Amino acid sequence: MAGIGPSISNARRWTIIGLLFASGFINYLDRAIVSVALPVIALELHLGPAAKGVLLSAFFWSYALMSLPMGWYSDRYNLRWFYAGAFTFWSLACGFTGLASTLGILIVLRVLMGVGESIYLPGGMKIAASFSTPKTAA
């Protein structure tokens, strides 16, 4: 991905930046939506305070743990496909969350969503950085 900055048009750059912004917006909505739905989920699954806390933190366990490896993978693999694959993975995990019927399944899906969403920051920053060229000393 290095060096692609000068070879693409400004319109394409801004389209990609717009897609990254949309990706970030979806990322933050996905991670917060369970907390909005938690009162209904807790009633339906009879969750106590401890179970609710575990459910809400499950996403962040995997997100935090996978951010460093995702940065490493972003540097070593084709980021276009890797980011798209991770985005698809996190979208599927989020979509299947609506079908979860037990606390265990919800936790697994939130952990998987965190794994997929952990590409957002390292991958997005690498893409954005590739659009600028380093200044050479005169």
C-alpha positions as CSV (number, residue, x, y, z in Angstrom):
1,M,0.0,0.0,0.0
2,A,3.0,2.2,0.4
3,G,3.5,4.8,-2.3
4,I,-0.1,4.7,-3.7
5,G,-0.8,8.2,-2.5
6,P,0.5,10.1,-5.6
7,S,-0.8,7.6,-8.1
8,I,-4.5,8.1,-7.3
9,S,-6.8,11.0,-8.0
10,N,-8.1,13.4,-5.3
11,A,-11.6,12.3,-5.9
12,R,-10.7,8.6,-5.3
13,R,-8.8,9.6,-2.1
14,W,-11.8,11.5,-0.7
15,T,-14.0,8.6,-1.6
16,I,-11.8,6.2,0.3
17,I,-11.6,8.7,3.3
18,G,-15.4,8.8,3.2
19,L,-15.6,5.1,3.3
20,L,-13.2,5.0,6.2
21,F,-15.4,7.5,8.0
22,A,-18.5,5.4,7.3
23,S,-16.6,2.4,8.6
24,G,-15.7,4.2,11.8
25,F,-19.3,5.4,12.3
26,I,-20.5,1.8,11.9
27,N,-17.8,0.6,14.2
28,Y,-18.9,2.9,17.0
29,L,-22.6,2.1,16.5
30,D,-21.9,-1.6,16.6
31,R,-20.0,-1.5,19.8
32,A,-22.6,0.7,21.5
33,I,-25.8,-0.9,20.4
34,V,-25.8,-3.7,23.0
35,S,-25.7,-1.1,25.8
36,V,-28.8,0.5,24.3
37,A,-30.6,-2.8,24.0
38,L,-29.3,-4.2,27.3
39,P,-32.5,-3.5,29.4
40,V,-34.5,-5.6,27.0
41,I,-31.8,-8.3,26.7
42,A,-31.4,-8.5,30.4
43,L,-35.1,-9.0,31.0
44,E,-35.4,-11.6,28.3
45,L,-32.3,-13.6,29.4
46,H,-32.7,-12.9,33.1
47,L,-29.3,-11.3,33.4
48,G,-28.0,-9.9,36.7
49,P,-25.6,-7.0,37.1
50,A,-22.5,-9.3,36.8
51,A,-23.7,-11.0,33.6
52,K,-24.5,-7.6,32.1
53,G,-21.0,-6.4,32.9
54,V,-19.4,-9.4,31.3
55,L,-21.6,-9.0,28.2
56,L,-20.8,-5.3,27.9
57,S,-17.0,-5.9,28.3
58,A,-16.7,-8.9,26.0
59,F,-16.3,-6.8,22.9
60,F,-13.4,-4.8,24.5
61,W,-11.5,-7.9,25.6
62,S,-10.9,-9.0,22.0
63,Y,-10.8,-5.5,20.5
64,A,-7.9,-4.5,22.9
65,L,-6.1,-7.9,22.5
66,M,-6.3,-7.9,18.7
67,S,-5.4,-4.3,17.9
68,L,-1.7,-5.0,18.0
69,P,-1.8,-8.2,15.9
70,M,-4.1,-6.4,13.4
71,G,-1.6,-3.6,13.0
72,W,1.1,-6.2,12.3
73,Y,-1.2,-8.0,9.8
74,S,-2.0,-4.6,8.2
75,D,1.7,-4.1,7.5
76,R,2.3,-7.6,6.1
77,Y,-0.8,-8.5,4.0
78,N,-2.8,-6.8,1.2
79,L,-4.7,-4.2,3.3
80,R,-7.4,-3.7,0.7
81,W,-8.5,-7.3,1.1
82,F,-7.6,-7.7,4.7
83,Y,-9.7,-4.7,5.8
84,A,-12.6,-5.8,3.6
85,G,-12.5,-9.3,5.1
86,A,-12.3,-8.0,8.7
87,F,-15.2,-5.6,7.9
88,T,-17.3,-8.5,6.6
89,F,-16.4,-10.6,9.6
90,W,-17.4,-7.9,12.1
91,S,-20.6,-7.2,10.1
92,L,-21.6,-10.8,10.2
93,A,-20.9,-11.1,13.9
94,C,-23.0,-8.0,14.6
95,G,-25.8,-9.3,12.4
96,F,-25.9,-12.7,14.1
97,T,-26.0,-11.0,17.5
98,G,-29.7,-10.4,16.8
99,L,-30.3,-14.1,16.6
100,A,-28.5,-15.0,19.8
101,S,-30.7,-16.7,22.4
102,T,-28.3,-17.2,25.3
103,L,-25.7,-15.2,27.2
104,G,-22.9,-17.5,26.0
105,I,-23.7,-17.0,22.3
106,L,-24.0,-13.2,22.8
107,I,-20.6,-13.2,24.5
108,V,-19.0,-15.2,21.7
109,L,-20.5,-13.0,19.0
110,R,-19.3,-9.8,20.8
111,V,-15.8,-11.2,21.1
112,L,-15.8,-12.1,17.4
113,M,-17.1,-8.6,16.6
114,G,-14.2,-7.2,18.6
115,V,-11.8,-9.2,16.6
116,G,-13.2,-8.0,13.3
117,E,-13.5,-4.4,14.4
118,S,-9.9,-4.2,15.7
119,I,-8.7,-3.6,12.1
120,Y,-10.4,-0.2,12.1
121,L,-7.7,1.9,13.8
122,P,-4.4,0.4,12.6
123,G,-5.8,-0.4,9.1
124,G,-7.6,2.9,8.6
125,M,-4.6,4.9,9.8
126,K,-2.3,3.0,7.4
127,I,-4.6,3.7,4.5
128,A,-4.9,7.4,5.4
129,A,-1.1,7.6,5.8
130,S,-0.5,6.1,2.4
131,F,-2.1,9.1,0.8
132,S,0.6,11.4,1.9
133,T,4.2,11.4,0.7
134,P,7.1,12.0,3.0
135,K,8.9,15.4,2.5
136,T,12.5,15.1,1.5
137,A,15.1,17.3,3.1
138,A,16.6,19.8,0.7
